[in-house]
């Protein structure tokens, strides 16, 4: 049994090394094309919630990732998932982004509405009525 397993493993390693390619065996044009099409993912640690260097103690460190297509072209998560064939995850990313954008838009609309409401001149009728009512009660 051991001999069979060793034989199968050795055949698999031989076949994989036979068909494997490294960058050294490529021509210059093939290397350029490879570098234009390759997808690179790098891990990034970001801080969130910090208000400056003195608030760094309270900030939260988050591990995330960034995807690149080619040598330096950063791509969004939705495009990364579409390129790699994960349509369902790409749709989830798009839905989350649309939801976040609609919430930001709603927040801006509410802020502008509150700002406009605070700039409208107030009538003094209620204040005058309050003063008259209390001055009558004091007499």
C-alpha positions as CSV (number, residue, x, y, z in Angstrom):
1,X,0.0,0.0,0.0
2,X,2.8,2.4,0.9
3,X,4.5,1.7,-2.5
4,X,1.3,2.6,-4.3
5,X,0.9,5.9,-2.4
6,X,4.6,6.8,-3.0
7,X,4.2,5.9,-6.6
8,X,1.1,8.1,-7.1
9,X,2.6,11.0,-5.2
10,X,5.8,10.8,-7.3
11,X,3.8,10.7,-10.5
12,X,1.7,13.7,-9.5
13,X,4.9,15.7,-8.6
14,X,6.5,14.7,-11.9
15,X,3.5,15.7,-13.9
16,X,3.1,19.0,-12.1
17,X,6.7,19.9,-12.5
18,X,6.5,19.0,-16.2
19,X,3.6,21.3,-16.9
20,X,4.5,24.0,-14.4
21,X,5.8,27.3,-15.7
22,X,7.8,30.0,-14.1
23,X,8.4,33.6,-15.2
24,X,11.9,32.8,-16.4
25,X,10.6,30.6,-19.3
26,X,8.4,33.4,-20.6
27,X,9.4,35.8,-23.4
28,X,9.5,39.5,-22.8
29,X,6.1,40.0,-24.4
30,X,4.6,37.2,-22.4
31,X,6.0,38.7,-19.2
32,X,4.5,42.1,-20.0
33,X,1.1,40.5,-20.7
34,X,1.4,38.5,-17.5
35,X,2.2,41.6,-15.5
36,X,-0.8,43.5,-17.1
37,X,-3.3,40.7,-16.2
38,X,-2.1,39.4,-12.9
39,X,-4.3,39.9,-9.8
40,X,-2.5,40.8,-6.6
41,X,-4.1,40.9,-3.2
42,X,-2.3,42.5,-0.3
43,X,-3.3,42.6,3.4
44,X,-3.6,46.1,4.9
45,X,-4.0,47.1,8.5
46,X,-6.0,50.3,8.9
47,X,-6.9,52.4,11.9
48,X,-10.5,53.6,12.3
49,X,-12.1,55.8,14.9
50,X,-9.0,57.8,15.7
51,X,-9.4,61.6,15.9
52,X,-5.7,62.3,15.9
53,X,-2.5,61.2,17.5
54,X,-3.8,61.7,21.0
55,X,-6.9,59.6,20.3
56,X,-4.8,56.7,18.8
57,X,-5.3,54.8,22.0
58,X,-9.0,54.6,21.3
59,X,-8.8,53.8,17.6
60,X,-9.5,50.4,16.3
61,X,-7.1,48.5,14.1
62,X,-8.8,46.6,11.3
63,X,-7.2,44.1,8.9
64,X,-8.5,44.4,5.4
65,X,-7.3,43.8,1.9
66,X,-6.8,45.6,-1.4
67,X,-6.8,44.1,-4.8
68,X,-4.6,45.2,-7.8
69,X,-4.9,44.3,-11.4
70,X,-1.5,44.6,-13.1
71,X,1.3,46.2,-11.3
72,X,-0.3,49.2,-9.7
73,X,-4.0,49.6,-10.7
74,X,-6.1,49.2,-7.6
75,X,-9.5,47.7,-8.3
76,X,-12.6,47.7,-6.2
77,X,-13.9,44.6,-4.4
78,X,-16.9,44.2,-6.7
79,X,-14.6,44.1,-9.8
80,X,-12.2,41.7,-8.0
81,X,-15.0,39.3,-7.3
82,X,-16.4,39.5,-10.9
83,X,-12.9,38.9,-12.4
84,X,-12.4,35.9,-10.1
85,X,-15.8,34.5,-10.9
86,X,-17.7,35.1,-7.6
87,X,-20.8,36.8,-9.0
88,X,-22.9,36.4,-5.8
89,X,-20.2,38.1,-3.6
90,X,-19.9,40.9,-6.2
91,X,-23.6,41.4,-6.0
92,X,-23.5,41.6,-2.2
93,X,-20.7,44.1,-2.3
94,X,-22.7,46.3,-4.8
95,X,-25.8,46.0,-2.6
96,X,-23.8,47.1,0.5
97,X,-22.3,50.0,-1.4
98,X,-25.7,51.2,-2.7
99,X,-27.1,50.9,0.8
100,X,-24.3,52.9,2.3
101,X,-24.6,55.6,-0.4
102,X,-28.3,55.9,0.1
103,X,-27.8,56.3,3.9
104,X,-25.2,59.0,3.3
105,X,-27.6,60.8,0.9
106,X,-30.4,60.6,3.5
107,X,-28.1,62.0,6.2
108,X,-27.1,64.9,3.9
109,X,-30.7,65.7,3.1
110,X,-31.7,65.6,6.8
111,X,-28.7,67.8,7.7
112,X,-29.6,70.4,5.0
113,X,-33.3,70.3,6.1
114,X,-32.3,71.0,9.7
115,X,-30.0,73.8,8.6
116,X,-32.7,75.4,6.5
117,X,-35.1,75.0,9.4
118,X,-32.7,76.7,11.8
119,X,-32.2,79.6,9.4
120,X,-35.9,80.4,9.0
121,X,-36.8,83.5,11.1
122,X,-38.8,82.7,14.2
123,X,-42.0,84.5,15.0
124,X,-42.2,86.2,18.3
125,X,-45.9,85.7,18.8
126,X,-45.5,82.8,21.1
127,X,-42.9,84.7,23.2
128,X,-45.1,87.8,23.5
129,X,-48.1,85.7,24.5
130,X,-46.0,83.9,27.1
131,X,-44.8,87.2,28.5
132,X,-48.3,88.7,28.6
133,X,-49.7,85.6,30.3
134,X,-47.1,85.6,33.0
135,X,-47.3,89.3,33.5
136,X,-51.1,89.1,34.0
137,X,-50.7,86.3,36.6
138,X,-48.1,88.3,38.5
139,X,-50.4,91.3,38.9
